Amino acid sequence: MKLKTLGLGALTAVLATLGSATAMANGGYTWYDNQYYPLAFSYTYYADAAKTQPLGTVTDTCVTSYDPMYAAQVSVPYIPTAYYDEEFIYHCGDMGPVLLP
């Protein structure tokens, strides 16, 4: 299955039409197999705008939710500067990190 990036309105219209047979990315979530999977990222943060002085690296963590539609959520760490790069690392499922097709 392919992941596609769409706006919220387009995502709603497509999901109503196609159902759960399609996986799509929207903002910080992917819709797959009738469930939302949040996207988790790794962040490298820097002391300067030119990003020449790295200060550290942090990652999102998966947390459990009791909402059946949003079975998992992402806990975003504190980043002490406005200068950072982010890289996608995995999706969060109801049992922890998941790599979707």
BAPA-978428 format. One record per atom (N, C-alpha, C, O): x, y, z; atom name. Coordinates in steps of 0.001 Angstrom, whole numbers, plus 524288, in hexadecimal, padded with zeros to 5 digits. Atoms other than C-alpha are relative to their C-alpha. Example, Ala and Ser with C-alpha at 12.3 -4.5 7.8 and 13.67 -1.06 7.14 Angstrom:
// residues 2
r X:8037A	Y:7FB5A	Z:80000	at:N
r X:8300C	Y:7EE6C	Z:81E78	at:CA
r X:80384	Y:804B0	Z:80000	at:C
r X:80790	Y:8049D	Z:80299	at:O
r X:7FCCC	Y:7FB5A	Z:7FFC4	at:N
r X:83566	Y:7FBDC	Z:81BE4	at:CA
r X:7FCFE	Y:80442	Z:802DA	at:C
r X:7FEFB	Y:80896	Z:80383	at:O
***
This chain:
// residues 101
r X:80338	Y:7FB68	Z:80000	at:N
r X:80000	Y:80000	Z:80000	at:CA
r X:80367	Y:804DB	Z:80000	at:C
r X:80788	Y:804ED	Z:80277	at:O
r X:7FD17	Y:7FB20	Z:80040	at:N
r X:804A8	Y:80DB6	Z:7FD11	at:CA
r X:7FE10	Y:803CC	Z:80422	at:C
r X:7F971	Y:803D9	Z:80575	at:O
r X:80171	Y:7FBD7	Z:7FC6E	at:N
r X:804D3	Y:818D6	Z:806C9	at:CA
r X:7FFC0	Y:80505	Z:7FCE3	at:C
r X:8033D	Y:8061B	Z:7F9C2	at:O
r X:800A0	Y:7FB18	Z:802D4	at:N
r X:7FFED	Y:825CB	Z:801A4	at:CA
r X:7FF1A	Y:8045B	Z:803E8	at:C
r X:7FC8F	Y:8038D	Z:807E8	at:O
r X:800C3	Y:7FB85	Z:7FCA1	at:N
r X:8005B	Y:8334B	Z:807C7	at:CA
r X:7FB74	Y:80331	Z:7FDEA	at:C
r X:7FB80	Y:804E3	Z:7F96A	at:O
r X:804A4	Y:7FD09	Z:8017E	at:N
r X:7F33C	Y:83A42	Z:8077E	at:CA
r X:7FE81	Y:803A7	Z:80467	at:C
r X:80006	Y:802DC	Z:808E6	at:O
r X:8022C	Y:7FC95	Z:7FBFD	at:N
r X:7EC8F	Y:8455C	Z:80E96	at:CA
r X:7FB9C	Y:7FD37	Z:802DB	at:C
r X:7F9BD	Y:7F927	Z:80116	at:O
r X:80402	Y:80280	Z:7FCCD	at:N
r X:7E286	Y:8423B	Z:81908	at:CA
r X:7FAE3	Y:7FF60	Z:7FD0F	at:C
r X:7F874	Y:7FB3E	Z:7FD67	at:O
r X:804E4	Y:80065	Z:802F5	at:N
r X:7D6CA	Y:84533	Z:8103A	at:CA
r X:80046	Y:7FBD7	Z:7FBD3	at:C
r X:7FC9E	Y:7F8CB	Z:7FB24	at:O
r X:7FF4E	Y:803F5	Z:80416	at:N
r X:7DC1E	Y:83CF5	Z:80527	at:CA
r X:8004F	Y:7FA91	Z:80260	at:C
r X:7FE2F	Y:7F6D7	Z:80034	at:O
r X:7FF99	Y:8050E	Z:7FD5D	at:N
r X:7DF74	Y:83201	Z:80E99	at:CA
r X:7FAA1	Y:7FDFF	Z:80191	at:C
r X:7F971	Y:7F968	Z:800C5	at:O
r X:8053D	Y:8018C	Z:7FE61	at:N
r X:7D1A4	Y:831C7	Z:813F8	at:CA
r X:7FCC8	Y:7FE26	Z:7FB60	at:C
r X:7FA1B	Y:7FA2B	Z:7FBB6	at:O
r X:802EF	Y:80170	Z:804AB	at:N
r X:7CBBB	Y:83160	Z:80653	at:CA
r X:801E9	Y:7FAD0	Z:7FDBE	at:C
r X:7FEC2	Y:7F78D	Z:7FC27	at:O
r X:7FDD1	Y:804D2	Z:80227	at:N
r X:7D4EA	Y:8269D	Z:801C4	at:CA
r X:7FEAF	Y:7FB5F	Z:8037D	at:C
r X:7FD43	Y:7F735	Z:8018D	at:O
r X:80140	Y:8044A	Z:7FC71	at:N
r X:7D2CF	Y:81E62	Z:80DF3	at:CA
r X:7FA47	Y:7FE70	Z:7FFA4	at:C
r X:7F8FC	Y:7F9D1	Z:7FFF0	at:O
r X:8058F	Y:80131	Z:80087	at:N
r X:7C426	Y:81F70	Z:80C6D	at:CA
r X:7FF01	Y:7FCE4	Z:7FB04	at:C
r X:7FB7E	Y:7F99C	Z:7FAD7	at:O
r X:800B3	Y:8029D	Z:804FF	at:N
r X:7C58F	Y:81AC2	Z:7FE65	at:CA
r X:8029C	Y:7FAA6	Z:7FFD7	at:C
r X:8004E	Y:7F6DE	Z:7FDF7	at:O
r X:7FCE7	Y:804BC	Z:800A3	at:N
r X:7D01C	Y:81058	Z:7FF95	at:CA
r X:7FFD3	Y:7FC48	Z:804AA	at:C
r X:800C1	Y:7F79C	Z:80405	at:O
r X:7FFF7	Y:8035C	Z:7FB62	at:N
r X:7CED4	Y:80B32	Z:80D70	at:CA
r X:80583	Y:7FED4	Z:801C4	at:C
r X:808FF	Y:80213	Z:8011A	at:O
r X:7FAF2	Y:80131	Z:7FDA9	at:N
r X:7DA43	Y:8043F	Z:813C9	at:CA
r X:803D8	Y:7FD63	Z:7FC4D	at:C
r X:807EF	Y:7FB90	Z:7FE0F	at:O
r X:7FC80	Y:802A1	Z:803AC	at:N
r X:7E07B	Y:7FEC2	Z:8077B	at:CA
r X:804AC	Y:80350	Z:7FE81	at:C
r X:8082F	Y:8016D	Z:7FBD0	at:O
r X:7FBD2	Y:7FC71	Z:80185	at:N
r X:7E977	Y:80A87	Z:80624	at:CA
r X:802C2	Y:8021D	Z:804CB	at:C
r X:8003E	Y:8033D	Z:808BC	at:O
r X:7FD00	Y:7FD95	Z:7FBD0	at:N
r X:7F462	Y:80F9D	Z:80ED7	at:CA
r X:8018F	Y:80572	Z:7FE3F	at:C
r X:8037A	Y:80624	Z:7F9E4	at:O
r X:7FEC6	Y:7FA9C	Z:80163	at:N
r X:7F65E	Y:81E4D	Z:80F0B	at:CA
r X:80267	Y:802DA	Z:80498	at:C
r X:800E2	Y:801FB	Z:80912	at:O
r X:7FDAC	Y:7FCC2	Z:7FBEC	at:N
r X:7FED5	Y:827CC	Z:816A1	at:CA
r X:7FD29	Y:80532	Z:8002A	at:C
r X:7FBBD	Y:8075A	Z:7FC1C	at:O
r X:80299	Y:7FAF4	Z:7FF67	at:N
r X:7F895	Y:83407	Z:81C10	at:CA
r X:8023A	Y:802AB	Z:804C7	at:C
r X:80138	Y:8010B	Z:80931	at:O
r X:7FDA9	Y:7FD50	Z:7FB8E	at:N
r X:8002A	Y:83D74	Z:8246B	at:CA
r X:8039D	Y:7FC5E	Z:802E3	at:C
r X:807A7	Y:7FACD	Z:800CC	at:O
r X:7FCBE	Y:80373	Z:7FCF2	at:N
r X:805AB	Y:834FF	Z:82F1F	at:CA
r X:7FDD3	Y:7FA91	Z:8009B	at:C
r X:7FF5F	Y:7F7BD	Z:8042D	at:O
r X:80270	Y:8052A	Z:7FFA2	at:N
r X:7FD74	Y:828D9	Z:82CA8	at:CA
r X:7FFE5	Y:7FD44	Z:7FAC4	at:C
r X:80010	Y:7FFCB	Z:7F6AE	at:O
r X:800F0	Y:80329	Z:804A7	at:N
r X:7FC20	Y:81DC2	Z:822DF	at:CA
r X:7FB15	Y:7FCCA	Z:8010E	at:C
r X:7FA8E	Y:7FA72	Z:80539	at:O
r X:804B6	Y:80338	Z:7FF90	at:N
r X:7EEF8	Y:81738	Z:820A9	at:CA
r X:80135	Y:7FAD3	Z:7FD5A	at:C
r X:8027F	Y:7FAB7	Z:7F8B8	at:O
r X:7FEC0	Y:80525	Z:80222	at:N
r X:7F107	Y:8089A	Z:81EC6	at:CA
r X:7FCB9	Y:7FBEA	Z:802D3	at:C
r X:7FC7B	Y:7FBDF	Z:807A0	at:O
r X:802FB	Y:80461	Z:7FDD8	at:N
r X:7E84E	Y:7FCC8	Z:820D7	at:CA
r X:7FC09	Y:801CA	Z:80423	at:C
r X:7FBAA	Y:7FF8C	Z:80860	at:O
r X:80439	Y:7FDFB	Z:7FCB4	at:N
r X:7DD34	Y:804A9	Z:826E8	at:CA
r X:801D0	Y:80253	Z:8052D	at:C
r X:7FEE8	Y:80233	Z:80901	at:O
r X:7FDF2	Y:7FDBC	Z:7FB36	at:N
r X:7E5CE	Y:80B5D	Z:83110	at:CA
r X:803EF	Y:80447	Z:7FEAE	at:C
r X:8069E	Y:803FA	Z:7FAB4	at:O
r X:7FBFE	Y:7FBF6	Z:80088	at:N
r X:7EE16	Y:817A6	Z:8328C	at:CA
r X:804F9	Y:7FE31	Z:802AC	at:C
r X:804D2	Y:7FC0D	Z:806F9	at:O
r X:7FAE3	Y:80128	Z:7FDC7	at:N
r X:7FC97	Y:81590	Z:834DB	at:CA
r X:80326	Y:80513	Z:80012	at:C
r X:80479	Y:8071A	Z:7FBEA	at:O
r X:7FCE2	Y:7FB36	Z:7FFBD	at:N
r X:80415	Y:82187	Z:839CA	at:CA
r X:80589	Y:7FF1A	Z:7FDF5	at:C
r X:807A1	Y:7FAC9	Z:7FE4E	at:O
r X:7FAA7	Y:8002B	Z:801E3	at:N
r X:81146	Y:82493	Z:833BC	at:CA
r X:803A9	Y:80189	Z:8046C	at:C
r X:8029B	Y:8054B	Z:8073A	at:O
r X:7FC0F	Y:7FEC5	Z:7FC07	at:N
r X:81D18	Y:82488	Z:83CC9	at:CA
r X:80502	Y:801B8	Z:7FD42	at:C
r X:8067A	Y:7FF95	Z:7F935	at:O
r X:7FB5D	Y:7FDB8	Z:80266	at:N
r X:82952	Y:82C6A	Z:839EA	at:CA
r X:80497	Y:7FFFA	Z:803C9	at:C
r X:803F4	Y:7FF99	Z:80889	at:O
r X:7FB34	Y:7FF1C	Z:7FD1D	at:N
r X:83752	Y:82DB1	Z:83E51	at:CA
r X:80199	Y:805A3	Z:7FED2	at:C
r X:80134	Y:80763	Z:7FA5C	at:O
r X:7FE99	Y:7FA84	Z:800A2	at:N
r X:83C1F	Y:83BA9	Z:84080	at:CA
r X:805AA	Y:800DB	Z:80191	at:C
r X:8075F	Y:7FF18	Z:805B3	at:O
r X:7FAC6	Y:7FE2E	Z:7FEA6	at:N
r X:849E7	Y:8410D	Z:84018	at:CA
r X:7FF88	Y:805E5	Z:8008D	at:C
r X:7FDF3	Y:80891	Z:7FCE1	at:O
r X:80092	Y:7FA5A	Z:7FF36	at:N
r X:84A39	Y:84EA1	Z:84600	at:CA
r X:80552	Y:802A4	Z:80079	at:C
r X:80932	Y:80049	Z:80213	at:O
r X:7FB2A	Y:7FD0E	Z:800A2	at:N
r X:85463	Y:85946	Z:8445A	at:CA
r X:7FFE4	Y:80517	Z:80316	at:C
r X:7FBB8	Y:80707	Z:8047F	at:O
r X:7FF80	Y:7FB16	Z:7FD21	at:N
r X:85968	Y:8656D	Z:84B59	at:CA
r X:7FF55	Y:804BB	Z:7FC72	at:C
r X:7FE3B	Y:80904	Z:7FE54	at:O
r X:80020	Y:7FB84	Z:8038F	at:N
r X:85944	Y:86DEE	Z:83F24	at:CA
r X:7FC87	Y:7FEE9	Z:7FB46	at:C
r X:7FB62	Y:7FA69	Z:7FA05	at:O
r X:80375	Y:80078	Z:80488	at:N
r X:850B0	Y:8708F	Z:8334C	at:CA
r X:8029E	Y:7FD4B	Z:7FB62	at:C
r X:7FFF5	Y:7FADF	Z:7F831	at:O
r X:7FD27	Y:80294	Z:8044A	at:N
r X:85B3B	Y:86BA4	Z:82A01	at:CA
r X:80080	Y:7FA26	Z:800E9	at:C
r X:80239	Y:7F74B	Z:7FD71	at:O
r X:7FFE3	Y:80589	Z:7FE8A	at:N
r X:85A5C	Y:85E73	Z:830FE	at:CA
r X:80586	Y:7FDB1	Z:7FFAA	at:C
r X:80655	Y:7F969	Z:7FDA3	at:O
r X:7FA90	Y:801CD	Z:80000	at:N
r X:86916	Y:85D57	Z:832BA	at:CA
r X:801BF	Y:7FE05	Z:8054F	at:C
r X:805C3	Y:7FB68	Z:805B4	at:O
r X:7FE86	Y:80196	Z:7FAB5	at:N
r X:8694C	Y:85B01	Z:84181	at:CA
r X:7FBBE	Y:7FC87	Z:8025F	at:C
r X:7F843	Y:7FE7D	Z:8050D	at:O
r X:80406	Y:80377	Z:7FDD1	at:N
r X:86141	Y:84EEF	Z:8451C	at:CA
r X:80045	Y:7FFDC	Z:805F7	at:C
r X:8047C	Y:7FFA7	Z:80845	at:O
r X:8005B	Y:80046	Z:7FA4D	at:N
r X:85C99	Y:84EA4	Z:8532F	at:CA
r X:7FE3F	Y:7FAA5	Z:801E8	at:C
r X:7FF96	Y:7F90D	Z:8063E	at:O
r X:801DE	Y:8051A	Z:7FE55	at:N
r X:855F9	Y:84161	Z:85387	at:CA
r X:7FBFF	Y:7FDB8	Z:7FC54	at:C
r X:7FA98	Y:8001A	Z:7F864	at:O
r X:803EB	Y:802C3	Z:8030F	at:N
r X:84C32	Y:837A8	Z:84E1F	at:CA
r X:7FBEC	Y:7FDC9	Z:803BC	at:C
r X:7FD43	Y:7FBB0	Z:807DA	at:O
r X:8044B	Y:80245	Z:7FD01	at:N
r X:83EE3	Y:833A3	Z:8536C	at:CA
r X:7FC41	Y:7FD5E	Z:7FC2F	at:C
r X:7FC53	Y:7FE83	Z:7F784	at:O
r X:803CB	Y:802AD	Z:8035A	at:N
r X:83417	Y:82AD0	Z:84E40	at:CA
r X:7FA97	Y:8001B	Z:8027C	at:C
r X:7FA06	Y:80070	Z:8073F	at:O
r X:8055C	Y:800A1	Z:7FE31	at:N
r X:82568	Y:82A01	Z:84F38	at:CA
r X:7FF6C	Y:7FA97	Z:8026C	at:C
r X:80257	Y:7F700	Z:8011D	at:O
r X:8012E	Y:8051A	Z:7FDC9	at:N
r X:81FE6	Y:81EED	Z:8575D	at:CA
r X:7FA35	Y:7FEC9	Z:7FF36	at:C
r X:7F6F9	Y:80255	Z:7FEED	at:O
r X:80568	Y:801B5	Z:800A2	at:N
r X:81376	Y:81717	Z:8559A	at:CA
r X:7FD70	Y:7FF6C	Z:80554	at:C
r X:7FFCE	Y:7FD5D	Z:808F9	at:O
r X:80308	Y:800A0	Z:7FB33	at:N
r X:8090C	Y:817B5	Z:8602E	at:CA
r X:7FAB1	Y:7FDBA	Z:7FE98	at:C
r X:7F8C9	Y:7FE7C	Z:7FA3F	at:O
r X:804FB	Y:80297	Z:800EF	at:N
r X:7FC62	Y:8100F	Z:86184	at:CA
r X:7FB7B	Y:803AF	Z:80127	at:C
r X:7FBA3	Y:806BF	Z:804DB	at:O
r X:804C9	Y:7FD01	Z:7FF35	at:N
r X:7EF11	Y:81661	Z:86038	at:CA
r X:7FB80	Y:7FC1F	Z:80081	at:C
r X:7FBD1	Y:7F7BF	Z:7FE89	at:O
r X:80483	Y:8036F	Z:7FF76	at:N
r X:7E1EE	Y:810A9	Z:863DE	at:CA
r X:7FBC2	Y:8013C	Z:7FC0C	at:C
r X:7F787	Y:7FEF6	Z:7FC40	at:O
r X:8039E	Y:7FEBA	Z:80439	at:N
r X:7DB26	Y:816BD	Z:8581B	at:CA
r X:800C6	Y:7FBFB	Z:7FBB2	at:C
r X:8051C	Y:7FB95	Z:7F9A6	at:O
r X:7FF3E	Y:8041A	Z:803E9	at:N
r X:7D8A6	Y:80B92	Z:84E63	at:CA
r X:801B0	Y:8020B	Z:7FAA9	at:C
r X:80455	Y:7FF3D	Z:7F7C8	at:O
r X:7FE6C	Y:7FDE1	Z:80514	at:N
r X:7DA76	Y:8148B	Z:8428E	at:CA
r X:805B8	Y:801B7	Z:80019	at:C
r X:80882	Y:80132	Z:7FC37	at:O
r X:7FA93	Y:7FE48	Z:7FF60	at:N
r X:7E752	Y:81A05	Z:847C3	at:CA
r X:80289	Y:7FC84	Z:8041D	at:C
r X:80393	Y:7FE42	Z:80879	at:O
r X:7FE14	Y:803D8	Z:7FC36	at:N
r X:7ECC1	Y:80DD7	Z:84E4E	at:CA
r X:80565	Y:80162	Z:8020F	at:C
r X:806D6	Y:7FFB7	Z:80655	at:O
r X:7FAC8	Y:7FE73	Z:7FE46	at:N
r X:7FA50	Y:813BB	Z:84F31	at:CA
r X:800AF	Y:805D7	Z:7FF17	at:C
r X:7FE30	Y:80823	Z:7FBAF	at:O
r X:7FEBC	Y:7FA82	Z:8009B	at:N
r X:7FF9F	Y:8215D	Z:850B8	at:CA
r X:805E2	Y:800A2	Z:8007F	at:C
r X:808A2	Y:7FD1A	Z:80242	at:O
r X:7FA70	Y:7FEE1	Z:7FFB3	at:N
r X:80CF7	Y:827BD	Z:84FE8	at:CA
r X:800F2	Y:80400	Z:80446	at:C
r X:7FE37	Y:807F3	Z:80494	at:O
r X:7FE41	Y:7FC37	Z:7FC23	at:N
r X:8137B	Y:82E85	Z:85B4F	at:CA
r X:804C9	Y:802B6	Z:7FDBA	at:C
r X:808D3	Y:80040	Z:7FCDD	at:O
r X:7FBC9	Y:7FD02	Z:80274	at:N
r X:81BFF	Y:8395B	Z:8559C	at:CA
r X:8037A	Y:80242	Z:80449	at:C
r X:80184	Y:804C5	Z:807E2	at:O
r X:7FC7D	Y:7FE1C	Z:7FBE6	at:N
r X:82819	Y:83CA7	Z:85DAB	at:CA
r X:800CF	Y:805EB	Z:7FFB4	at:C
r X:7FFBC	Y:8085D	Z:7FBB4	at:O
r X:7FEA6	Y:7FA74	Z:7FFD4	at:N
r X:82C24	Y:84A55	Z:861C4	at:CA
r X:804FF	Y:800DD	Z:7FCE7	at:C
r X:808DE	Y:7FE1D	Z:7FDAB	at:O
r X:7FB5B	Y:7FE85	Z:80301	at:N
r X:835AE	Y:85080	Z:8582D	at:CA
r X:80153	Y:80594	Z:801A0	at:C
r X:7FE41	Y:80926	Z:800A7	at:O
r X:7FEC9	Y:7FAF2	Z:7FD99	at:N
r X:83CBC	Y:85BF0	Z:85EAA	at:CA
r X:801AF	Y:80455	Z:7FC45	at:C
r X:80390	Y:80865	Z:7FE07	at:O
r X:7FE73	Y:7FC07	Z:803CB	at:N
r X:83F59	Y:8637B	Z:85227	at:CA
r X:7FC4B	Y:7FFD4	Z:7FB5A	at:C
r X:7F99E	Y:7FBEE	Z:7FA7D	at:O
r X:8035F	Y:7FFCD	Z:804A4	at:N
r X:83822	Y:867BA	Z:845E8	at:CA
r X:802A7	Y:7FDB2	Z:7FB33	at:C
r X:8003E	Y:7FD54	Z:7F70E	at:O
r X:7FCFB	Y:801F3	Z:80474	at:N
r X:842B0	Y:861EE	Z:83D28	at:CA
r X:8009C	Y:7FA19	Z:80069	at:C
r X:8038E	Y:7F829	Z:803AE	at:O
r X:7FFA8	Y:805B1	Z:7FFD2	at:N
r X:840DB	Y:8537F	Z:83A6C	at:CA
r X:7FE96	Y:7FDA5	Z:7FAB2	at:C
r X:7FBFA	Y:8001C	Z:7F77F	at:O
r X:80174	Y:8032F	Z:80482	at:N
r X:83FBE	Y:84933	Z:82FC4	at:CA
r X:7FCD1	Y:7FB73	Z:8021B	at:C
r X:7FDD5	Y:7F982	Z:80663	at:O
r X:80307	Y:8048F	Z:7FE67	at:N
r X:835AC	Y:83E66	Z:8306E	at:CA
r X:8003B	Y:7FBE4	Z:7FBBC	at:C
r X:80077	Y:7FD1E	Z:7F717	at:O
r X:7FFD5	Y:80463	Z:803A1	at:N
r X:835FF	Y:830FF	Z:82A37	at:CA
r X:7FBFD	Y:7FBED	Z:801C2	at:C
r X:7FBE5	Y:7FA6C	Z:80653	at:O
r X:803E1	Y:803FB	Z:7FECA	at:N
r X:82AD0	Y:8272D	Z:82995	at:CA
r X:802C4	Y:7FAF2	Z:80182	at:C
r X:8067A	Y:7F953	Z:7FEEA	at:O
r X:7FD8B	Y:804E9	Z:7FE64	at:N
r X:82E2F	Y:81AAB	Z:830FD	at:CA
r X:7FC34	Y:7FB64	Z:80011	at:C
r X:7FDBD	Y:7F70D	Z:7FEAC	at:O
r X:803D3	Y:80443	Z:7FFFD	at:N
r X:8219E	Y:8129D	Z:832A9	at:CA
r X:7FA91	Y:8022B	Z:80114	at:C
r X:7F9E4	Y:806CB	Z:80233	at:O
r X:8055F	Y:7FEC2	Z:7FE6C	at:N
r X:812F2	Y:8128D	Z:834F2	at:CA
r X:7FF29	Y:7FDE2	Z:80585	at:C
r X:801E7	Y:7FA52	Z:80737	at:O
r X:8015E	Y:8020C	Z:7FAD3	at:N
r X:80CFE	Y:81090	Z:84263	at:CA
r X:7FAF1	Y:7FCF9	Z:7FF98	at:C
r X:7F6EC	Y:7FF1E	Z:7FE0E	at:O
r X:804A2	Y:80344	Z:7FFDE	at:N
r X:8037C	Y:80545	Z:8437E	at:CA
r X:7FE3B	Y:7FF3E	Z:8059A	at:C
r X:800AE	Y:8013B	Z:8093B	at:O
r X:80209	Y:800B5	Z:7FAB1	at:N
r X:7FB74	Y:800F4	Z:84F1D	at:CA
r X:8038E	Y:7FC99	Z:8036C	at:C
r X:802D8	Y:7FC67	Z:8082C	at:O
r X:7FC4B	Y:80334	Z:7FD00	at:N
r X:80682	Y:7F7B0	Z:8532B	at:CA
r X:80584	Y:8024A	Z:7FFE0	at:C
r X:80934	Y:7FFBC	Z:8019A	at:O
r X:7FADF	Y:7FD8D	Z:80048	at:N
r X:811C8	Y:8013D	Z:850BA	at:CA
r X:80180	Y:8013F	Z:7FA67	at:C
r X:7FE1F	Y:8019C	Z:7F700	at:O
r X:7FE2A	Y:7FE98	Z:80548	at:N
r X:81A2C	Y:8048D	Z:844DD	at:CA
r X:7FE87	Y:7FBF5	Z:7FBE9	at:C
r X:7FEB3	Y:7F741	Z:7FCE5	at:O
r X:801AF	Y:80359	Z:80454	at:N
r X:81590	Y:7FF13	Z:837CF	at:CA
r X:8025A	Y:80217	Z:7FAF7	at:C
r X:80287	Y:806D4	Z:7FA27	at:O
r X:7FE5E	Y:7FE79	Z:80547	at:N
r X:81B5D	Y:7FF31	Z:82A1B	at:CA
r X:7FBCB	Y:7FE13	Z:7FC43	at:C
r X:7FB37	Y:7F961	Z:7FB64	at:O
r X:80435	Y:8016E	Z:803A6	at:N
r X:81004	Y:7FF8C	Z:82084	at:CA
r X:80227	Y:7FF34	Z:7FA8F	at:C
r X:8064F	Y:80141	Z:7F947	at:O
r X:7FE22	Y:800D0	Z:80563	at:N
r X:81139	Y:7FAF0	Z:81266	at:CA
r X:7FFF6	Y:804FF	Z:7FCE2	at:C
r X:80169	Y:804FD	Z:7F84C	at:O
***
